[in-house]
Amino acid sequence: MGVYKENQVMGSVIPFAILILALVVFNVYLFLLPMAHRM
């Protein structure tokens, strides 16, 4: 039962972590894009 509960938690955490990571990468990309154009 403990293993099942851990798998449930991981199942809900992983997509959330991927979403956060995608947002961070997107923000960094938007932040660096104007700097790259200026160079």
Secondary structure, DSSP 8 states (H G I E B T S, - for coil): -HHHHHHHHHHHHHHHHHHHHHHHHHHHHHHHHHHHHH-
